[in-house]
Amino acid sequence: MLPTITSSPRQAMRFLRNDPGKGIRSIVKKLERALAEDSKRSVNKIPDFIGSYLITEAFHLAVDNLTDVYAATMQFSTPRREITVNDSIDFLDGQISKCEALLLSDLISHSSQASEIVGRTLNLLFFAKQQIKRRYSLVLPKPPSSDMKSLDRAQTSSPPRTEKALEANLVPHLTLHSSLLYQLYHSLFPAERMMVAAGRQEGDEIIISALFDVTGTASATGVHADPDRLGRALISMSETDTYLVAWLHSHPGRSSDATYPSPIDLRQERNWLRDYSPLLVSAIMVRDGFVRFWGKALENGKVAVRIEGPGIRACSNTENVYQLLA
């Protein structure tokens, strides 16, 4: 049936009109179950911050937002309701906007745990939306004009800080051991390949805990994340209370000059910042071992990179460029 639908828009539209919404409902139900699991885990981790009202309030707001999204999703997917493609996209966009507004506000900036909860909720909503868009792409509505405003806010707003970093006014550091960079080197070639890193923030340090290969469509002009691989990575992050801390890919060519981001890379980074963490770090590696860490978060001083371990040479005093020596 799929080839027929793809080759004939009229038949595809008739197919979608006759579809009772079972496919969409199954996606929304998966989202509902994931939200329920995350809600249960988050409620069980409500901290007892004696004498730290702002941190406790931020955590409560994040959990409350997660509960509201879960309740709204249950109501939206009730069996008595007919679910259409456009309605589901509008619903998810509405919930995404609420999460973005909370994530970019000062209300939860006092707690990294609260920011991670809202970030995971946003990731789950975004993944469900992408699944529906891929399956029913013929009837998608136009993106809301507020998307660019959200992007501007994401790039200009202050990022959330951890409790310890907030008190000491420190910039969070993304810490990478040299062994991790060598692992990346062996995983990112032949170019172009892409990986994302999961991690968590502890004090003023962001620690990478897992790497996921999300390589999708690649060509001479760049590589894009595979939606299914990225979705599985985001679900794994949600289940382990981590979030997306870095986006890394390889370029063809050699020398540090080949590690500069292309216009396509810059556009992709804007999307990553909009949909994920404002502390996201980007990295580009080439075959002779040069790697450049870059991105708005680094440029604006919202996060810094710290490399530890042997076998790595710092190549610049002003840029985050290194080379693997082995």
C-alpha positions in Angstrom: 0.0 0.0 0.0 2.8 2.4 0.8 4.1 2.7 -2.8 0.6 3.5 -4.0 0.1 6.2 -1.4 3.5 7.7 -2.2 2.8 7.9 -5.9 -0.7 9.1 -5.8 -1.5 12.1 -3.5 -5.2 11.8 -4.2 -5.3 8.2 -3.1 -3.2 9.0 -0.1 -5.6 11.8 1.0 -8.5 9.3 0.7 -6.6 6.8 2.7 -5.9 9.3 5.5 -9.6 10.4 5.6 -10.6 6.8 5.9 -8.0 6.1 8.6 -9.8 6.1 12.0 -6.7 7.5 13.7 -5.4 4.3 15.1 -1.9 5.0 13.9 -1.9 8.5 15.4 -3.6 7.2 18.6 -0.9 4.6 19.0 1.8 7.2 18.8 0.0 9.4 21.4 -0.5 6.4 23.7 3.2 5.7 23.6 3.8 9.3 24.5 1.3 9.0 27.3 3.1 5.9 28.7 6.5 7.5 28.5 5.2 10.6 30.3 3.6 8.5 33.0 6.9 6.7 33.6 8.8 9.9 33.8 6.2 11.5 36.1 6.5 8.5 38.5 10.3 8.7 38.6 10.3 12.5 39.0 7.7 12.5 41.9 9.8 9.9 43.7 12.8 12.1 43.5 11.3 15.3 44.9 14.1 16.6 47.0 14.0 17.9 50.5 15.8 21.2 50.2 15.6 22.6 53.6 16.3 26.4 53.5 16.4 26.4 49.7 13.0 27.6 48.7 13.8 28.7 45.1 15.3 25.3 44.2 12.4 23.4 45.7 9.9 25.6 43.9 11.7 25.2 40.6 11.6 21.4 41.0 7.9 21.5 41.9 7.1 23.6 38.9 8.9 21.2 36.6 7.1 18.2 38.0 3.8 20.0 37.9 4.4 20.9 34.2 5.1 17.2 33.5 1.9 16.2 35.3 -0.1 18.7 33.3 1.3 17.5 30.0 0.6 13.9 31.0 -3.0 14.7 32.0 -3.6 16.7 28.7 -2.2 13.8 26.7 -4.6 11.4 28.4 -7.5 13.6 27.7 -6.5 14.2 24.1 -6.2 10.4 23.4 -9.5 9.4 25.0 -11.2 6.6 23.0 -14.3 8.8 22.5 -12.3 11.5 20.7 -11.6 11.3 16.9 -7.9 12.1 16.4 -6.8 13.8 13.2 -3.3 14.6 11.9 -3.8 18.4 12.1 -5.4 18.2 15.6 -2.5 16.0 16.9 0.2 18.4 15.5 -1.7 21.4 17.0 -2.0 19.7 20.4 1.7 18.7 20.5 2.8 22.2 19.3 0.8 23.7 22.2 2.4 21.5 24.8 5.8 22.0 23.3 5.3 25.8 23.5 4.4 25.6 27.2 7.5 23.5 27.9 9.7 25.9 25.9 8.3 28.9 27.7 9.0 27.3 31.1 12.5 26.1 30.1 13.5 29.6 28.9 12.0 31.4 31.9 13.7 32.3 35.2 11.2 30.2 37.1 13.2 26.9 37.0 16.7 28.4 36.4 17.6 27.7 40.1 17.6 23.9 39.7 19.4 21.8 37.1 17.1 18.9 38.1 14.1 20.9 37.2 15.6 22.0 33.9 16.3 18.4 33.0 12.8 17.3 33.8 11.3 19.9 31.5 13.9 19.1 28.8 12.9 15.4 28.9 9.3 16.3 28.6 10.0 18.5 25.7 12.0 15.8 24.0 9.2 13.2 24.3 6.7 15.7 22.8 9.1 16.5 20.0 9.7 12.9 19.2 6.0 12.1 19.0 5.5 15.0 16.7 8.3 13.8 14.4 6.7 10.3 14.2 3.4 11.8 13.2 5.0 14.1 10.7 6.9 11.3 9.0 3.9 9.0 8.8 1.4 11.6 7.7 3.5 14.2 6.0 0.9 14.9 3.2 -1.4 16.8 5.5 0.9 18.8 7.7 -0.1 22.3 8.6 2.2 25.2 8.2 4.6 25.7 11.1 3.5 28.5 13.5 5.1 31.9 13.1 6.1 31.7 16.8 8.7 29.1 16.0 11.3 31.8 15.1 10.4 33.8 18.2 11.1 30.7 20.3 14.4 30.2 18.5 15.4 33.8 19.2 14.5 33.4 22.9 16.4 30.2 23.1 19.6 31.9 21.8 19.3 35.0 24.0 17.9 33.7 27.3 20.1 32.8 30.2 20.6 29.1 30.6 19.6 27.2 33.7 22.4 26.8 36.2 22.9 24.1 38.8 22.6 24.9 42.5 26.3 24.8 43.1 27.2 26.8 40.0 24.5 29.4 40.8 25.9 30.0 44.3 29.5 30.3 43.1 28.6 32.1 39.8 30.6 29.5 37.9 30.3 28.5 34.2 29.3 24.9 33.8 32.1 22.8 32.2 31.5 19.9 29.8 34.2 17.5 30.9 35.5 14.9 28.4 38.3 12.4 29.0 40.8 11.8 26.2 39.6 8.1 26.1 36.1 9.4 25.1 37.6 11.4 22.2 39.5 8.4 21.0 36.3 6.4 21.1 34.6 9.1 19.1 37.4 9.1 16.6 36.9 5.3 15.9 33.1 5.8 15.6 32.8 8.8 13.4 34.7 7.6 10.3 34.5 7.2 7.5 32.9 10.7 7.3 30.2 11.8 7.5 28.8 10.3 10.6 26.9 11.8 13.6 26.7 11.0 17.3 24.9 12.6 20.2 26.0 12.5 23.9 23.8 12.0 26.9 24.9 13.4 30.3 23.9 15.1 33.5 25.0 18.2 35.4 26.7 17.7 38.8 27.6 21.0 40.4 29.5 23.1 37.8 30.4 20.0 35.8 28.5 18.4 32.9 29.6 14.7 32.6 28.9 12.6 29.5 27.5 9.2 30.4 26.6 7.6 27.0 27.1 8.1 23.2 24.5 7.2 20.5 25.2 6.8 16.8 22.3 8.7 15.1 23.8 8.8 11.6 21.1 9.3 9.0 21.1 10.5 5.4 24.7 11.6 4.4 26.0 13.2 1.3 28.9 15.3 0.1 27.2 18.4 1.7 26.5 17.0 5.1 24.8 14.5 7.4 21.5 14.6 9.2 20.3 12.6 12.2 18.2 9.5 11.5 14.8 10.2 13.3 14.3 6.7 14.6 17.9 6.4 16.0 17.6 9.9 17.5 14.2 9.0 19.0 15.5 5.9 20.6 18.4 7.9 22.1 16.1 10.5 23.5 13.9 7.8 25.1 17.0 6.3 26.7 18.0 9.7 28.1 14.5 10.1 29.5 14.6 6.7 31.2 18.0 7.4 32.7 17.4 11.0 33.9 20.0 12.4 31.5 19.7 14.9 28.7 21.3 15.7 25.3 24.6 17.6 26.1 26.5 17.4 22.9 26.1 16.9 19.1 29.2 15.5 17.3 29.9 14.7 13.7 32.8 14.1 11.3 33.9 16.1 8.2 35.9 15.0 5.2 39.3 16.6 4.8 42.3 17.2 7.1 43.8 19.9 9.4 42.0 22.2 11.8 40.7 24.2 8.9 38.4 21.3 7.9 36.7 21.5 11.3 35.0 24.8 10.8 31.1 24.4 10.8 29.5 24.7 7.4 26.3 26.8 6.7 24.4 23.5 7.0 26.0 22.8 10.3 25.0 26.2 11.6 21.4 25.7 10.5 21.3 22.3 12.2 22.8 23.8 15.4 20.0 26.4 15.5 17.5 23.5 15.4 19.3 21.6 18.1 19.3 24.7 20.4 15.6 25.3 19.7 14.5 21.7 20.5 17.0 20.7 23.2 19.3 22.2 25.8 20.6 25.8 25.5 23.8 24.4 27.0 24.3 22.1 24.0 27.9 21.8 22.7 28.7 21.0 19.1 31.9 19.3 17.8 33.4 18.5 14.5 36.2 16.0 14.0 38.4 15.2 10.9 40.5 12.2 9.9 43.9 13.4 11.1 42.5 13.8 14.7 41.7 17.5 14.9 38.4 18.3 16.7 36.7 21.6 17.2 34.1 22.3 19.9 31.9 25.2 18.9 28.4 26.6 19.1 26.4 29.5 20.6 26.6 28.1 24.1 30.4 28.3 24.0 30.5 31.7 22.2 28.2 33.3 24.7 30.1 31.9 27.7 27.1 29.7 28.9 29.3 26.6 29.0 33.0 25.7 28.7 34.8 22.6 27.6 37.4 20.8 29.7 39.6 18.0 28.3 41.3 15.6 30.6 43.7 12.7 30.1 46.8 12.0 28.0 47.2 11.8 24.2 45.5 15.2 23.4 47.1 18.5 22.3 45.4 21.9 22.7 45.9 23.7 19.4 44.7 27.2 20.3 44.6 29.6 23.2 41.4 31.3 21.8 39.5 28.4 20.2 38.4 25.0 21.5 40.5 23.1 19.0 42.4 19.9 20.0 44.3 17.1 18.2 44.5 13.4 19.0 48.2 12.5 19.0 48.1 8.8 18.6 
